[in-house]
Amino acid sequence: MRQLHVKIGGHLYPSTGGDSVPSQSLFDTLTAADPHWTEARTQLTLGTLIQVNADGEITGGRWLFPQSAPAGQLTVQWVLYDNVTQQVLRRATFGTPTWGAWNSVSVEPLPVTAGRWLVAAVYLSATIEVAYPYTHWFFTSARTNGNLFAPATDADPADIGNGRFSLTDSYPGQTFNATSYFVDLTYAVSNVPGTPNDALVLVGADRPVRSGATVGLDVTVTNLAAGETVTSYSWSVPSGGGTLSGASTATPIYSAPSGAAVAVVRASVTTSAGRSGQLDLRVSRGANPVAAENALPGTDRATWDLPVGGLGGVSTLQGFADGFSFNRDETVRFKIGQSDGVGWSAQVYRLGWYGGAGARRYATLTPSTAQQTASQTQPAAGDCDPDTSLPSLDCGTWSTTLTWTPPAWAPSGIYLLRLDRTGGGASHVLFVLRDDARTAQLMVMPSDSTWVAYNAYGGLGANQYAGNSLYYGTAINQYHADCARYVSYNRPMVNRGAADPGRVYGAVKWSTFFTGEYPMLRFLERNGVDAKYYACLDAAGDPTGTRLGTVSAALAMGHNEYWSDAMRAGWEAARDAGTSLFFCAGNEVFWRAVGHAPDSAGRPRTWECHKSTIASRASVSRPQWTGTWRDPDGAGKGGNAPENTLTGTIFVVNGPDLRPLVVPRDGGYSTTPLWRHTTVAALTAGQTWTSPTQILGFEWDTYGPAGTSSPGAAYLAPPHPDTVYCSHVTYSIASGLLLTGPGDEYDSAGTATHRLVVYPGGNGALVFGTGTINWSLGLDSANTYQVGGDNTSKEIRQATINILADMGVTAATLMSGLAAPAPVDWWG
């Protein structure tokens, strides 16, 4: 028994009522039903969601330790999270444990008020598998002990469930089988009458900084009383190194030393009412912004991603970023529409590696009543087609219903806004954050112009996956007379829903960001590549390639099918000026599109593609050609320009067609610099290396006219005379998949040969074409739709690192098992 003292205004007040106040815990001495869960992880966070139902203070934590000591090292930290802000409130490390028993750890007392939701967690860092205690189906009903309450799974405020875990040192946001991991806290109730004993609630964000640079710090006190003000700040660096200037101000500056590390920076605040609060922030430093950012803990994918069955988002709550791509000093504007009026909330995430979590939360955005109302009263969508009555939905007249101003330290990247519908259901809004001023090694461009081409939002009738795209209906039929001729960036994107079970939308499930592009992004960020990002929309406003002058190399990824004249001109100009190009893509630069309705930055929000290569549309006269780039019928209007003169490869195999890539020793393919530091380089005469089964696909290219037996060879340009080929395989292709014309016929069988291609650009640049959408599946397995299991390959990972190094792009945090290559001159 202990008597509780509450600190107020620098003084300790004993509790009143004459009784000493016992400490309370949720589990008391309860033991686990099955304390033998073996988890092959080097780090893991396990937790319990607990509500405190009376004013008091948290004084420590408890955990039921494993039955016996593991063979390797195990470090256990008790961590207390606020369940609303998901921020760390207290953290302490257990000492030498008593195995198979409850162990306790003390922390500086944290005053709490009745009704507060907390997550008591343990972060486990182990060098070997450990048998952790657990009981499945423990939280199928709620548990109450004294003033502590633990809800049942799927009955908590966040509708996540109890028995929490995450796979990194981060807020545990996932559940499994209503499992209890027996993590607890110690709490004592307060009965000091009339005393303002609630602690200050401080909110702040972990942030990255480049080694040797500086970053500003700040925290916000969210629960100041009327008339109460902050009277003092005190900042310190308890661990991780670095120095502070202005340590007694609200906004000090942290100076990062050299090297890579994560520092803990502590903010201590007092107020005019004598209350105090404390918050620890993590400041991660690395060789570049991407490396530093990805050393911070991420958010579990179950928290930020959409579930299978709802990948296109909930139909009653959708939105888009008005402009799609924003420089990091701009305010991001969102236009959100809700048709059922139940309300919503939003969170901003940056996509990356983050220890495998895949994203990190940057902000929680709470819409005002006026913003909620505006989202529920959006005007009817307009139409962006000036020529025909075909459906071409444009939501540009929607009002702006939410904004986000990125913090000054936010790195360039691909971000998403998650919209959560009150009562269940969620949707995603993807957008790009640029860093126009910064010189980086690599520019990464997603396939957003192709997303827009396939985006069927708006639909015909009640089906949001039919119509309003350059295709038609659920069959993805581009030949149908009712296909749109114009498509708009000003609308929500729902393509990813094509991967939901039972949804039929052709092969679009292979064409989304989360299939062919997200694995490449994760790989680049995992390896700390000095990258920044921009959109096809930005490239379409940059016909001279000026933006690419700030990088050593540029990477186009995914199903990058629709390119405007300005996009191609800018990339060709950059190549000729010495910027290397990496096409991690297939069916790329296939259709020539024309931009309209430019915004203030000169970027076209409406894209036109009549697809005049299709015979039924050949008679339609347009000022500029909008058929395939290779079609000679477009001569004089921008066509008759085969795309392999830019990319090195050219589309011939329609999809889905899934095959392995093959590298023979004979012919010298395996001895090219691409394969150094891999088993491929060790092949001997007569041997070949075969990749996982889906690296070619879902659509893939050949290298030139000799690469296909079909009449379509007549429309392909000859390869660059100095081209180096790094693989070689010929497949028989069935009728319906092999391109036999300039872009509209697939009506005979034949053969197609795939080769990885490297050719020289200007001023020492090189161009690498994978000729396949699925190269990125060899880099990371976290994609939306993949048949046949994991396609990752150490050889493909190393080859990617090799070619990037030859382009002047290095990996600051090279993943285990890969070699750091020295750059090679391919034609030296």
Helices and strands as residue ranges (DSSP letters): E 5-8, E 11-14, E 23-24, E 34-39, E 43-52, E 56-64, E 74-82, E 88-93, E 102-112, E 116-126, E 130-134, G 138-140, E 143-145, E 148-150, E 164-166, E 174-175, E 183-189, E 202-203, E 207-210, E 214-216, E 220-221, E 230-239, E 243-245, E 253-255, E 261-271, E 276-286, H 289-294, H 301-304, E 317-321, E 325-327, E 332-338, E 344-351, G 354-356, E 359-365, H 369-375, E 382-383, E 393-394, E 402-404, E 413-421, E 426-434, E 442-445, H 448-454, G 473-475, E 486-488, G 495-499, G 508-510, H 513-516, H 518-526, E 531-533, H 536-539, G 546-550, E 553-558, E 562-564, H 565-577, E 580-585, E 591-598, E 604-608, G 615-617, G 632-634, H 644-647, E 650-653, E 662-664, G 669-671, G 673-675, G 679-682, E 688-690, E 700-702, G 705-707, G 711-715, E 724-725, E 729-733, E 750-754, E 757-760, E 766-769, G 773-778, H 794-806
